[in-house]
Amino acid sequence: MFSSDRNVENIGQLLELLKHYFGLQTEYVKLDVIDKVVRLLTVAALAIIFFLLLIAVMLFFSFAVAYWMGLLSWSVFSICCCCCSSSCFIISG
């Protein structure tokens, strides 16, 4: 009789431990998914920032080239044409 009660108690403890274990595993899976999503969002944000910085650098470089070409030709008209054409080239992609 005592042995039977102890077996039932052990099975109850085992079920509680299994319930706790599966709870921990589901929490681990949730945290793992959140970690992967955060990493993907971070990579996407960094890619967008670097792309915007690259566009800004290209824009200022095109203005510098247009200014340099204007100094070579001594013409304000060439500066305007080069700036407009380089800006259109950058905007169109």
QUIFENSUL-V285845 format. One record per run of one state. SS is the DSSP state (~ for helix, > for strand, _ for the rest). FROM is the first residue (numbers start at 1). TO is the last residue. If there is no record, write none. Layout:
# QUIFENSUL-V285845
((SS FROM TO) (SS FROM TO))
This chain:
# QUIFENSUL-V285845
((_ 1 1) (~ 2 73) (_ 74 75) (~ 76 92) (_ 93 93))
